[in-house]
Amino acid sequence: MKFELYRPQDLSAEQWQTYAALRDARAIYDDPFFDPDFARMVGEVRDDTRIGFASDKGGVFAVWALHIRPGNWARPIGAPFSDWHGPIVSEDTEISAQEILSGFDISGITSQGFQPLRVAATPGMTRKGANITSLAQGWDAYFDEQQTLWPKHFKKMRRVYRNVEREFQGFEFRWSDRTDATFQRLMTLKRAQYARTGLYDVLNAPWTQALFDRLRRFEGRRLRARLSSLHFGEEFAAAELNLQSNTVLHGWITAFDPSFGTYSPGNMLMQEVLRAMSQHGLDVYDSGPGLDHYKRHYSNLQLPIESGVLSGSAVPLTPARVAGKVWRIGEQIMPSPAGSLMARARRRMDQIAAVDTSFKGRAGGFIKALQNRPVS
């Protein structure tokens, strides 16, 4: 077997075609984060991007887009924005993800959205459910079922719609809003939300801003960004920037104007997006893991998704790696709420490490996060 890592700009047209063909061959990779164009655009703004090809006498059987960080440690392509991640493998491949990492001589990877290759949980990873909305039976059948499951929520939403109609003379939903003003308003509100809640501002790094500028104007063979917005009368209420493939719309960046909070603009926007999807040939909305109330009310199935540390080749026992192992053990053995507090702190540190590519930037991010808000 042969394992090779390439810079995106060094890939030939034939290699990009091989990458696309491997992704196209299996429906499980229809999520936009597995699209070669996503990896290519991230590579344009991140110098540490590498794309690995694993092949044998039968040809290429795995492609894996990654960021290679100090210590030969990997991060998911586009992290922390890549909600799904992992190697794209052919259906008959028996090799494990750990073996693929070892083949590339990568020490390991920290991932929050790993797509498992097997029915059994991946060693070193924690499995949970990603919330999916399937519209395969159409909007009417889907909505009838959800109203039956969650009658109180949808009764409240009917009241919200009536209030908006009465107090704002209606609302306007824009399925495809291409205006710069809406995009900038969304980014401003999202960054204000980070500041208000003390969360780390993942939109602040220059590379993330450059990536979003590329994506929101891009329309590829199977990838595009879709900005949808909701307006009460003539006033902006909410928007979300999502990534779209052939059949999947992946919920990504969402924000609403807090002054309209009593009108549940986020839930209204979700309903209008789902309604519009069924009219545009999209069957699946992916809102990722977590039990946020809107996910509970609007998802109707779950897919397994994993997070944690996946080891590859022999991991150098650097002080940082030793400290990381000790910290994770502490999360497991400490009584609650101490263990939960440690887990939240670790996830925040992982996020900062994924966004800031320099040591100075990561150190500053850690300090600022601690100053802004307790981890609890």
C-alpha positions as CSV (number, residue, x, y, z in Angstrom):
1,M,0.0,0.0,0.0
2,K,1.0,3.6,-0.7
3,F,0.3,6.6,1.5
4,E,1.1,10.1,0.3
5,L,0.2,13.6,1.6
6,Y,-0.1,16.5,-0.9
7,R,-0.5,20.2,-0.7
8,P,-3.8,21.1,-2.4
9,Q,-2.1,23.3,-5.0
10,D,0.1,20.3,-6.0
11,L,-2.7,17.9,-6.9
12,S,-3.2,17.2,-10.6
13,A,-6.5,17.5,-12.3
14,E,-6.7,13.7,-12.4
15,Q,-6.2,13.5,-8.6
16,W,-9.0,15.9,-8.0
17,Q,-11.2,13.8,-10.2
18,T,-10.2,10.7,-8.3
19,Y,-11.1,12.5,-5.0
20,A,-14.5,13.5,-6.4
21,A,-15.2,10.1,-7.8
22,L,-14.5,8.4,-4.4
23,R,-16.8,10.9,-2.7
24,D,-19.5,10.5,-5.3
25,A,-19.5,6.7,-5.0
26,R,-21.1,6.5,-1.6
27,A,-24.2,8.4,-0.3
28,I,-22.8,8.6,3.2
29,Y,-20.4,11.3,1.9
30,D,-23.0,13.6,0.5
31,D,-22.6,16.0,3.3
32,P,-20.9,19.2,2.0
33,F,-17.9,19.0,4.3
34,F,-16.7,16.0,2.3
35,D,-16.7,17.9,-0.9
36,P,-13.3,18.3,-2.6
37,D,-14.2,22.0,-3.4
38,F,-14.5,22.6,0.4
39,A,-11.0,21.2,0.9
40,R,-9.6,23.2,-2.0
41,M,-11.0,26.5,-0.7
42,V,-9.7,25.8,2.8
43,G,-6.3,25.0,1.3
44,E,-6.3,28.5,-0.3
45,V,-6.4,30.2,3.1
46,R,-4.6,27.6,5.3
47,D,-1.0,26.7,4.6
48,D,-1.1,23.7,6.8
49,T,-3.7,21.9,4.6
50,R,-2.8,18.5,3.3
51,I,-4.8,15.9,1.3
52,G,-3.8,12.3,1.8
53,F,-4.2,9.6,-0.8
54,A,-4.0,5.9,0.2
55,S,-3.8,3.4,-2.6
56,D,-3.0,-0.2,-3.4
57,K,-2.8,-2.3,-6.6
58,G,-6.6,-1.7,-7.1
59,G,-6.2,2.1,-7.0
60,V,-7.0,4.8,-4.5
61,F,-9.2,3.5,-1.7
62,A,-9.1,6.5,0.7
63,V,-8.7,10.2,0.6
64,W,-8.4,12.3,3.8
65,A,-8.2,16.2,3.9
66,L,-6.5,17.4,7.0
67,H,-4.5,20.2,8.7
68,I,-1.1,19.0,9.9
69,R,-0.1,20.9,13.0
70,P,3.1,20.9,15.1
71,G,4.2,17.4,16.4
72,N,2.7,15.9,13.2
73,W,-0.8,16.2,14.9
74,A,-3.8,16.6,12.7
75,R,-7.0,18.6,12.8
76,P,-10.1,18.2,10.6
77,I,-10.1,20.2,7.4
78,G,-11.6,23.6,8.1
79,A,-11.9,23.0,11.9
80,P,-13.7,24.1,13.9
81,F,-16.2,24.7,11.1
82,S,-16.1,21.2,9.7
83,D,-19.0,19.6,11.5
84,W,-18.4,16.2,9.8
85,H,-15.0,14.8,9.1
86,G,-13.0,11.7,8.4
87,P,-11.5,9.7,5.6
88,I,-13.5,9.1,2.4
89,V,-13.1,5.4,1.8
90,S,-14.3,2.9,-0.8
91,E,-17.1,0.6,0.2
92,D,-14.9,-2.5,0.3
93,T,-12.1,-1.0,2.4
94,E,-11.4,-2.9,5.6
95,I,-8.5,-0.7,6.8
96,S,-9.2,1.3,9.9
97,A,-8.9,5.1,10.3
98,Q,-6.0,4.5,12.8
99,E,-4.2,2.5,10.1
100,I,-4.7,5.3,7.6
101,L,-3.3,7.9,9.9
102,S,-0.3,5.6,10.6
103,G,0.2,5.2,6.9
104,F,0.5,8.9,6.6
105,D,2.9,9.0,9.6
106,I,0.5,11.2,11.5
107,S,0.6,11.0,15.3
108,G,-3.1,11.4,15.7
109,I,-6.1,13.7,15.3
110,T,-8.4,15.6,17.6
111,S,-11.9,15.6,16.1
112,Q,-15.4,16.8,17.2
113,G,-17.3,15.5,14.2
114,F,-15.8,12.2,13.1
115,Q,-17.8,10.0,10.8
116,P,-17.3,6.4,12.0
117,L,-16.2,3.8,9.5
118,R,-17.7,0.8,11.4
119,V,-20.8,-0.1,13.3
120,A,-18.8,-0.5,16.4
121,A,-17.5,2.7,18.1
122,T,-14.1,3.9,17.0
123,P,-11.4,3.2,19.7
124,G,-10.6,6.4,21.6
125,M,-13.8,8.2,20.4
126,T,-17.1,9.0,22.1
127,R,-20.2,8.4,20.1
128,K,-23.4,10.4,20.1
129,G,-26.2,11.3,17.7
130,A,-26.2,14.0,15.1
131,N,-29.7,15.5,14.6
132,I,-31.2,15.0,11.2
133,T,-34.4,16.2,9.6
134,S,-35.6,13.9,6.8
135,L,-38.1,15.4,4.4
136,A,-38.2,12.2,2.3
137,Q,-42.0,12.0,2.7
138,G,-42.5,15.6,1.9
139,W,-43.1,18.7,4.0
140,D,-46.8,18.1,4.8
141,A,-46.2,14.6,6.1
142,Y,-43.1,15.6,8.0
143,F,-44.8,18.6,9.6
144,D,-47.9,16.7,10.6
145,E,-45.8,14.1,12.4
146,Q,-43.7,16.7,14.3
147,Q,-46.9,18.5,15.4
148,T,-48.2,15.2,16.8
149,L,-44.9,14.6,18.6
150,W,-44.5,18.1,20.0
151,P,-48.0,19.7,20.3
152,K,-47.1,22.4,22.8
153,H,-44.2,23.7,20.8
154,F,-46.1,24.0,17.6
155,K,-49.1,25.5,19.3
156,K,-46.7,28.2,20.6
157,M,-45.3,28.6,17.1
158,R,-48.8,29.1,15.6
159,R,-49.3,31.9,18.1
160,V,-45.9,33.4,17.2
161,Y,-46.8,33.5,13.5
162,R,-50.1,35.2,14.4
163,N,-48.4,37.8,16.5
164,V,-45.8,38.6,13.8
165,E,-48.6,38.9,11.2
166,R,-50.5,41.3,13.5
167,E,-47.7,43.4,14.8
168,F,-45.4,43.7,11.7
169,Q,-48.0,43.2,9.0
170,G,-46.4,39.9,8.1
171,F,-42.9,38.6,7.5
172,E,-40.7,38.0,4.5
173,F,-38.6,34.8,4.2
174,R,-35.8,34.8,1.6
175,W,-34.6,31.3,0.7
176,S,-31.6,32.6,-1.2
177,D,-30.5,36.0,0.1
178,R,-27.4,37.2,-1.8
179,T,-27.1,40.6,-0.3
180,D,-23.9,41.8,1.4
181,A,-26.0,43.6,4.0
182,T,-27.6,40.4,5.2
183,F,-24.3,38.5,5.3
184,Q,-22.6,41.3,7.3
185,R,-25.6,41.6,9.6
186,L,-25.4,37.8,10.3
187,M,-21.6,38.0,11.0
188,T,-22.0,41.0,13.3
189,L,-24.8,39.4,15.3
190,K,-22.9,36.1,15.6
191,R,-19.8,37.8,16.8
192,A,-21.9,39.9,19.3
193,Q,-23.3,36.7,20.5
194,Y,-19.9,35.3,21.2
195,A,-18.9,38.5,23.0
196,R,-22.1,38.5,25.0
197,T,-21.9,34.9,26.1
198,G,-18.1,34.9,26.6
199,L,-17.5,32.2,24.0
200,Y,-14.4,32.2,21.8
201,D,-14.9,34.2,18.6
202,V,-14.1,31.7,15.9
203,L,-15.0,34.2,13.2
204,N,-12.2,36.6,14.1
205,A,-9.2,34.8,12.5
206,P,-8.2,36.2,9.1
207,W,-8.3,32.8,7.5
208,T,-11.9,32.2,8.6
209,Q,-13.1,35.5,7.1
210,A,-11.3,34.7,3.9
211,L,-12.9,31.3,3.7
212,F,-16.4,32.6,4.3
213,D,-15.9,35.2,1.6
214,R,-14.9,32.5,-0.9
215,L,-17.7,30.1,0.1
216,R,-20.6,32.5,0.0
217,R,-19.9,33.4,-3.6
218,F,-19.1,29.8,-4.8
219,E,-21.4,27.5,-6.7
220,G,-19.7,24.2,-7.5
221,R,-20.8,20.9,-9.0
222,R,-22.1,19.6,-5.6
223,L,-21.3,22.4,-3.2
224,R,-22.7,25.9,-2.5
225,A,-23.3,28.1,0.4
226,R,-26.9,29.3,0.9
227,L,-27.8,32.4,2.9
228,S,-31.4,32.5,4.1
229,S,-33.0,35.3,6.0
230,L,-36.2,36.3,7.8
231,H,-37.6,39.8,8.0
232,F,-40.4,41.2,10.2
233,G,-42.0,43.8,8.0
234,E,-38.9,45.6,6.6
235,E,-36.7,44.8,9.6
236,F,-34.0,42.1,9.7
237,A,-34.9,39.4,12.2
238,A,-32.7,36.4,11.6
239,A,-30.4,34.6,9.1
240,E,-28.4,31.5,8.6
241,L,-25.6,30.7,6.3
242,N,-25.7,27.0,5.4
243,L,-23.7,24.6,3.2
244,Q,-25.5,22.6,0.6
245,S,-24.8,19.5,-1.4
246,N,-27.0,17.6,-3.8
247,T,-29.5,16.4,-1.1
248,V,-28.2,17.8,2.2
249,L,-28.5,21.3,3.7
250,H,-26.2,21.5,6.6
251,G,-27.0,24.0,9.4
252,W,-24.0,26.2,9.9
253,I,-23.9,29.8,11.1
254,T,-27.2,31.2,12.6
255,A,-28.0,34.4,14.5
256,F,-31.0,36.5,15.2
257,D,-31.6,40.0,16.4
258,P,-32.1,39.8,20.2
259,S,-34.6,42.6,20.2
260,F,-37.0,40.2,18.5
261,G,-36.4,37.3,20.9
262,T,-40.0,37.1,22.1
263,Y,-41.1,36.2,18.5
264,S,-38.8,33.1,18.3
265,P,-37.2,34.2,15.0
266,G,-34.7,31.3,15.1
267,N,-37.6,28.8,15.2
268,M,-39.5,30.6,12.5
269,L,-36.5,30.7,10.3
270,M,-35.9,27.0,10.8
271,Q,-39.5,26.2,9.8
272,E,-39.3,28.4,6.7
273,V,-36.0,26.9,5.7
274,L,-37.3,23.3,6.0
275,R,-40.5,24.2,4.1
276,A,-38.4,25.7,1.3
277,M,-36.1,22.8,1.1
278,S,-38.8,20.4,0.1
279,Q,-39.6,22.8,-2.8
280,H,-36.0,22.7,-4.0
281,G,-35.2,19.0,-4.0
282,L,-33.3,18.9,-0.7
283,D,-34.3,15.9,1.5
284,V,-32.1,16.3,4.6
285,Y,-31.3,19.1,7.0
286,D,-28.4,18.3,9.3
287,S,-28.2,20.3,12.5
288,G,-25.5,18.3,14.2
289,P,-25.2,16.9,17.7
290,G,-26.6,18.5,20.9
291,L,-30.0,18.7,22.5
292,D,-30.8,22.4,21.7
293,H,-34.6,22.8,22.0
294,Y,-35.0,23.6,18.3
295,K,-33.1,20.4,17.3
296,R,-35.4,18.3,19.5
297,H,-38.5,19.7,17.9
298,Y,-37.4,19.6,14.3
299,S,-35.2,16.6,13.9
300,N,-36.8,13.2,13.3
301,L,-33.8,10.8,13.2
302,Q,-30.1,10.7,14.4
303,L,-26.9,9.5,12.8
304,P,-23.8,8.3,14.8
305,I,-21.1,10.9,15.1
306,E,-17.9,10.7,17.2
307,S,-15.6,13.0,19.0
308,G,-12.3,12.5,20.8
309,V,-8.6,11.7,20.0
310,L,-7.8,9.1,17.4
311,S,-4.2,7.9,17.5
312,G,-2.2,7.0,14.5
313,S,1.6,6.4,14.4
314,A,3.6,6.3,17.6
315,V,2.7,9.5,19.5
316,P,5.7,11.5,20.8
317,L,5.3,11.8,24.6
318,T,5.7,15.6,24.6
319,P,4.6,17.5,27.7
320,A,1.5,18.7,25.9
321,R,0.4,15.2,24.9
322,V,1.0,13.9,28.4
323,A,-1.0,16.8,29.9
324,G,-3.8,16.2,27.4
325,K,-4.0,12.5,28.4
326,V,-4.0,13.3,32.1
327,W,-6.7,15.9,31.6
328,R,-9.0,13.5,29.7
329,I,-8.6,10.9,32.4
330,G,-9.5,13.5,34.9
331,E,-12.7,14.2,33.0
332,Q,-13.7,10.6,33.4
333,I,-12.8,10.0,37.0
334,M,-13.7,13.3,38.6
335,P,-17.2,13.5,40.1
336,S,-19.8,15.7,38.4
337,P,-19.8,18.7,38.0
338,A,-16.0,18.8,38.2
339,G,-15.7,16.3,35.3
340,S,-18.1,18.3,33.2
341,L,-16.3,21.5,33.9
342,M,-13.0,20.0,32.8
343,A,-14.7,18.6,29.6
344,R,-16.1,22.1,28.7
345,A,-12.7,23.7,29.3
346,R,-11.0,21.1,27.1
347,R,-13.5,21.6,24.3
348,R,-12.9,25.4,24.4
349,M,-9.1,24.9,24.3
350,D,-9.5,22.5,21.4
351,Q,-11.6,25.1,19.5
352,I,-9.0,27.8,20.1
353,A,-6.2,25.5,19.0
354,A,-8.0,24.7,15.8
355,V,-8.7,28.3,14.9
356,D,-5.4,30.0,15.8
357,T,-2.6,28.7,13.7
358,S,0.2,30.5,15.7
359,F,1.4,29.8,19.3
360,K,1.0,33.5,20.1
361,G,-2.6,33.5,18.8
362,R,-3.5,30.3,20.8
363,A,-2.0,31.6,24.0
364,G,-3.8,34.9,23.6
365,G,-7.1,33.1,22.9
366,F,-6.7,31.0,26.0
367,I,-6.1,34.0,28.2
368,K,-8.9,36.0,26.6
369,A,-11.4,33.1,27.1
370,L,-10.5,32.8,30.7
371,Q,-10.9,36.6,31.2
372,N,-14.2,36.8,29.4
373,R,-16.2,34.0,31.0
374,P,-15.9,31.2,33.5
375,V,-16.1,27.8,31.8
376,S,-19.1,26.8,33.9
